[in-house]
Amino acid sequence: MAKKIAYLGPPGTFSEEAALKYNEKAQLLPFSSIPAVAAAVDTGIAEEGVIAIENSLEGSVTDTLDLLIHESKLLIRQELVLPVEHHLLVKPGTEALEIKVIFSHPQALAQCRRFLERCFSQAEMMAALSTAAAVEQMMSSSTPAAAIGTHRAAQLYGAQILTRSVQDYSPNVTRFVVLARNDHPQTGRDKTSLCFSFGEDRPGLLYGVLREFAECSINLVKVESRPSKESLGKYIFLVDLEGHRQDPSTRQVLEKVQAKTSLFKVFGSYPRYEERV
């Protein structure tokens, strides 16, 4: 029986494309939001879920980070990277000068901001749940409209590609993660993602944690922070590091870091993504 994989739908999103890239033989189940994808895995409707976590132009997907920090016990089992190419889609026959509204996911609108400001400064920007949902909204709109979406979405919903590759910078790539109830066994070329915060605020706390990684020659490939949602000025730090949480040296450092922090949560260990040749 084919594995069931949840993704941010409807069909025609970059998340669907990422899910197909991850497992083209899987039964794909579309859901309307990132929390809904996680809930599908939590409840057993799907075995795994594919969600975006980071874009090379706009940075982290905050809905995914907040889900991992606050809302879910699921673990990251895999990561994959997908080139992202945005197209301006319209109903067949619609001219650029007619467009009054442009639909898309907020991340896609942000990744095409300069193009939209230059070419459609008078059009209203409307946020959608996904790029594919944006195309559906555009096709049913009574107002002359466009949508930023994928080539596949154009094919699925009968839209015309008015302008290709409208993202502000290239290459534009998005990193996706696969969520599951268990993370991945050691492979020898792994990453681990985690978060931590402190119960007090005094000089040297963050330095003390980062020093633990440096003294054990553990490379940190990403460090960022998110508001804790508790009070202004209180942050949670997020780290991606090279190594698996079960590697002896990594495990030892993580124990030291946990002892120095008030909140400590490992999101999972998984193979580092490598593009197949």
C-alpha positions as CSV (number, residue, x, y, z in Angstrom):
1,M,0.0,0.0,0.0
2,A,1.3,3.5,-0.9
3,K,2.5,5.7,1.9
4,K,0.1,8.5,2.8
5,I,1.7,12.0,2.8
6,A,0.0,15.2,3.8
7,Y,0.9,18.5,2.2
8,L,-0.3,22.1,1.9
9,G,-2.9,21.9,-0.9
10,P,-4.8,22.1,-3.1
11,P,-3.1,20.3,-6.0
12,G,-0.7,22.6,-7.8
13,T,1.2,24.1,-4.9
14,F,5.0,24.0,-4.4
15,S,4.3,21.8,-1.4
16,E,2.7,19.2,-3.7
17,E,5.7,19.4,-6.0
18,A,8.0,18.9,-3.0
19,A,6.0,15.9,-1.8
20,L,6.2,14.3,-5.3
21,K,9.9,15.0,-5.4
22,Y,10.2,13.3,-2.0
23,N,8.0,10.2,-2.9
24,E,6.4,10.1,-6.3
25,K,4.6,6.8,-5.5
26,A,2.9,8.1,-2.3
27,Q,-0.8,8.8,-1.9
28,L,-0.8,12.6,-1.5
29,L,-3.4,14.2,0.8
30,P,-3.9,18.0,0.5
31,F,-4.8,20.1,3.5
32,S,-5.6,23.8,3.8
33,S,-3.0,24.9,6.3
34,I,0.4,24.0,7.9
35,P,-1.2,23.1,11.3
36,A,-3.8,20.9,9.4
37,V,-0.9,19.0,7.7
38,A,0.7,18.4,11.2
39,A,-2.7,17.3,12.6
40,A,-3.1,14.8,9.8
41,V,0.1,13.1,10.8
42,D,-0.6,13.4,14.5
43,T,-4.0,11.7,14.1
44,G,-2.7,8.9,11.8
45,I,-4.6,10.2,8.7
46,A,-1.2,10.5,7.0
47,E,2.2,8.9,7.9
48,E,4.2,11.9,7.0
49,G,3.7,15.6,6.2
50,V,5.6,17.9,3.9
51,I,5.7,21.6,4.8
52,A,7.9,24.6,3.8
53,I,10.3,25.9,6.5
54,E,12.6,28.3,4.8
55,N,13.0,30.4,1.6
56,S,16.2,31.8,0.2
57,L,14.6,35.2,-0.4
58,E,12.1,35.7,2.4
59,G,13.8,33.6,5.2
60,S,12.0,31.3,7.6
61,V,8.3,30.3,7.3
62,T,7.1,31.5,10.7
63,D,4.0,29.3,10.8
64,T,6.2,26.2,10.5
65,L,8.7,27.5,13.2
66,D,5.8,28.3,15.6
67,L,4.3,24.9,15.0
68,L,7.5,23.1,15.8
69,I,8.2,25.2,18.9
70,H,4.7,25.4,20.5
71,E,2.2,23.1,18.9
72,S,3.5,19.8,17.8
73,K,5.5,16.8,19.0
74,L,6.2,15.6,15.5
75,L,9.9,15.3,14.4
76,I,11.7,16.3,11.2
77,R,12.5,13.1,9.4
78,Q,13.9,14.5,6.1
79,E,14.6,17.8,4.3
80,L,14.6,18.6,0.7
81,V,15.2,21.7,-1.4
82,L,13.0,22.8,-4.3
83,P,13.7,25.5,-6.9
84,V,10.8,28.0,-6.9
85,E,9.7,29.7,-10.1
86,H,6.7,32.0,-9.9
87,H,4.5,32.8,-12.9
88,L,1.8,35.4,-13.3
89,L,-1.4,33.5,-14.3
90,V,-4.7,34.9,-15.7
91,K,-7.9,33.7,-17.2
92,P,-7.3,33.1,-20.9
93,G,-7.6,36.3,-22.9
94,T,-7.0,38.7,-19.9
95,E,-4.7,41.6,-20.7
96,A,-2.2,43.0,-18.2
97,L,-3.8,46.5,-18.3
98,E,-7.1,44.9,-17.2
99,I,-5.8,43.4,-13.9
100,K,-7.3,44.9,-10.8
101,V,-6.5,42.2,-8.2
102,I,-3.6,39.8,-7.8
103,F,-4.0,36.7,-5.6
104,S,-1.3,34.6,-4.0
105,H,0.2,33.2,-0.8
106,P,1.8,35.9,1.3
107,Q,5.3,34.3,0.8
108,A,4.8,34.3,-3.0
109,L,3.6,37.9,-3.0
110,A,6.7,38.9,-0.9
111,Q,9.1,37.0,-3.2
112,C,7.7,39.0,-6.2
113,R,7.3,42.3,-4.5
114,R,9.5,44.4,-6.8
115,F,7.9,43.0,-9.9
116,L,4.4,43.7,-8.5
117,E,5.3,47.3,-7.4
118,R,6.9,48.0,-10.8
119,C,4.3,46.5,-13.1
120,F,1.0,46.4,-11.0
121,S,1.3,49.3,-8.5
122,Q,-2.4,50.0,-8.8
123,A,-3.6,46.4,-8.3
124,E,-4.9,45.2,-5.0
125,M,-2.9,42.3,-3.5
126,M,-5.0,39.6,-1.9
127,A,-3.5,36.9,0.3
128,A,-4.6,33.2,-0.3
129,L,-4.0,30.1,1.7
130,S,-1.7,28.7,-1.0
131,T,-0.5,29.5,-4.5
132,A,-2.9,26.9,-6.0
133,A,-5.8,28.3,-4.0
134,A,-4.9,31.7,-5.4
135,V,-5.3,30.4,-8.9
136,E,-8.7,28.9,-8.0
137,Q,-9.8,32.3,-6.6
138,M,-8.5,34.2,-9.6
139,M,-10.4,31.9,-12.0
140,S,-13.7,32.4,-10.2
141,S,-13.2,36.2,-9.7
142,S,-15.7,38.5,-11.3
143,T,-13.1,41.3,-11.2
144,P,-10.2,41.1,-13.8
145,A,-7.6,39.4,-11.8
146,A,-4.3,37.5,-11.8
147,A,-2.6,35.0,-9.6
148,I,1.0,34.2,-8.8
149,G,1.3,30.4,-9.1
150,T,3.0,27.4,-10.6
151,H,3.2,26.0,-14.1
152,R,1.3,22.9,-12.8
153,A,-1.4,25.1,-11.3
154,A,-1.9,26.7,-14.7
155,Q,-2.4,23.3,-16.3
156,L,-4.7,22.1,-13.5
157,Y,-7.0,25.1,-13.5
158,G,-6.9,26.1,-17.1
159,A,-5.1,29.4,-16.5
160,Q,-2.9,31.2,-19.0
161,I,0.7,32.1,-18.1
162,L,0.9,35.9,-18.8
163,T,4.4,36.4,-17.6
164,R,7.0,33.7,-16.6
165,S,9.5,33.8,-13.7
166,V,8.3,36.9,-11.9
167,Q,10.3,36.3,-8.7
168,D,12.6,39.2,-7.8
169,Y,15.8,37.2,-7.6
170,S,17.1,33.9,-9.0
171,P,17.9,31.4,-7.9
172,N,14.9,31.2,-5.6
173,V,14.7,28.0,-3.6
174,T,12.6,26.8,-0.7
175,R,13.6,24.2,1.9
176,F,10.9,21.8,2.9
177,V,10.9,19.3,5.8
178,V,9.1,16.0,6.2
179,L,7.3,15.6,9.6
180,A,6.7,12.2,11.1
181,R,6.3,10.6,14.5
182,N,10.0,9.6,14.5
183,D,13.1,11.2,13.1
184,H,15.7,9.5,10.9
185,P,18.4,7.0,12.0
186,Q,22.0,8.1,11.8
187,T,23.5,8.2,8.3
188,G,26.9,9.9,8.9
189,R,25.8,13.0,7.1
190,D,23.1,14.4,9.3
191,K,21.6,17.6,10.6
192,T,19.8,18.3,13.8
193,S,17.3,21.1,14.5
194,L,16.4,22.4,17.9
195,C,15.3,25.4,19.9
196,F,16.1,26.8,23.4
197,S,15.5,29.8,25.6
198,F,16.5,31.1,28.9
199,G,14.6,31.7,32.1
200,E,16.6,34.9,32.9
201,D,18.2,37.7,31.0
202,R,21.9,38.5,31.7
203,P,25.1,39.0,29.7
204,G,26.8,35.8,28.4
205,L,23.9,33.4,28.4
206,L,23.8,32.9,24.6
207,Y,27.5,33.0,24.4
208,G,27.7,30.2,26.9
209,V,25.5,27.9,24.8
210,L,27.3,28.7,21.5
211,R,30.7,28.1,23.2
212,E,29.6,24.5,24.0
213,F,29.1,23.8,20.3
214,A,32.4,25.6,19.3
215,E,34.5,23.7,21.9
216,C,33.3,20.4,20.4
217,S,33.8,21.5,16.8
218,I,30.1,21.2,16.0
219,N,29.2,23.5,13.1
220,L,26.1,25.6,13.4
221,V,24.6,26.0,9.9
222,K,21.7,28.3,11.0
223,V,21.0,30.4,14.0
224,E,17.9,32.6,14.4
225,S,15.3,33.8,17.0
226,R,11.5,34.0,17.3
227,P,9.4,35.8,19.8
228,S,8.5,33.6,22.7
229,K,4.8,34.8,22.7
230,E,5.2,35.3,26.5
231,S,6.4,38.9,26.7
232,L,8.1,41.6,24.6
233,G,11.8,41.1,24.4
234,K,11.8,37.4,25.3
235,Y,13.0,35.2,22.5
236,I,13.4,31.6,21.6
237,F,16.6,30.7,19.7
238,L,16.6,28.1,16.9
239,V,19.6,26.3,15.7
240,D,20.5,23.8,12.9
241,L,23.7,22.0,13.4
242,E,25.8,19.3,11.6
243,G,25.5,16.0,13.3
244,H,22.9,13.6,14.6
245,R,21.5,13.8,18.1
246,Q,22.6,10.2,18.8
247,D,26.2,10.9,17.8
248,P,28.2,10.7,21.0
249,S,29.8,14.2,20.7
250,T,26.5,15.8,19.7
251,R,24.5,14.0,22.4
252,Q,27.1,15.2,25.0
253,V,26.8,18.8,23.9
254,L,23.0,18.8,23.8
255,E,23.0,17.6,27.4
256,K,25.2,20.5,28.4
257,V,23.0,23.0,26.5
258,Q,19.8,21.6,28.0
259,A,21.3,22.2,31.5
260,K,22.0,25.8,30.6
261,T,18.5,26.6,29.3
262,S,14.9,26.8,30.6
263,L,13.3,25.6,27.4
264,F,15.0,22.9,25.3
265,K,13.4,21.0,22.4
266,V,14.9,18.9,19.6
267,F,12.9,19.0,16.4
268,G,14.7,16.0,15.0
269,S,17.8,14.6,13.3
270,Y,17.7,13.9,9.6
271,P,20.0,13.4,6.5
272,R,21.5,16.6,5.1
273,Y,19.9,17.2,1.7
274,E,22.0,16.6,-1.3
275,E,20.8,17.2,-4.8
276,R,20.6,14.0,-6.8
277,V,22.8,14.1,-10.0
